[in-house]
Amino acid sequence: MELTHEQIAQYQRDGYLSLPGVFAGAALDTLRGAMRRIIAADRDWNFYESEGGPVRAYNACHWDEPVFADLVRAPETLTPARQILGGDVHLFQFKMNPKAPFGGSTGWAWHQDYPRWKTSDGMTENRAINVAVFLDDVTEFNGPLFLVPGSHRDGVLDGEEHANTPGLVALELTDTVVARAIDAGGIVSAKGPAGTVLVFDPNIVHASTSNISPFTRHTAYLTYNHVENRLVNPTREQHIASTDYTPLWLETEVA
Ligand SMILES: O=C(O)CCC(=O)C(=O)O
């Protein structure tokens, strides 16, 4: 799935691009089947909201699920990543975030992704991209991602450590920084039917609230990194920050 020049320019300007209807029909059913198997499995790689609480992130789903391993190499995800990053990429991270109904998940405070990867993993530069695949419909009710358009262009902003969830600490942005960013760019809510693909820059300011609706919300996040952009002092485990720099190829390229 090749992005047009206009779509790439839009991504560079806004820091995100929403592509509804990329997965539909049988392809979407296959992804949702894999989602259900991951949810039902007893996995070592999950993070929990609290001890004995609901899952906050199902990490490294592609290790357990061939369907998700295929998703990493699919034209719908890999091609836009390679186009935007301008070369060969590896998979840095794969996670599926649930938003449990009736407030079961706490949400994500305002943050940027890249500062954590720089601090904890030694990612040299922001030459990475998030490709989100909506596995459920995302509406205004079930905890959509909030994005601040254009905020990625300001680079790394002032943040502070926030350690409420072990292993998933985010560098939370200060209220002043968030207010300034929103004053400049506004806020959008990334909604769309299951099967939507949302690509976004790791420096975009983003957050999400808890989900008080009865409707669940699972989104898979694939983070690709340019193969030249090595992690110089990684401190986290492979299921969170992969140092396997093998370039990814589409199925059709390895045949
Ligand atoms: O899934 C969400 O709502 C937000 C996830 C997020 O911001 C993150 O994992 O960094």
The ligand as an ORCA input file, in Angstrom:
! r2SCAN-3c Opt
* xyz 0 1
  O      -3.329      3.081     23.536
  C      -3.428      4.247     23.922
  O      -4.524      4.772     24.113
  C      -2.229      5.108     24.117
  C      -0.947      4.371     23.991
  C       0.253      5.220     24.075
  O       0.207      6.417     24.018
  C       1.547      4.581     24.190
  O       1.614      3.340     24.265
  O       2.563      5.299     24.208
*
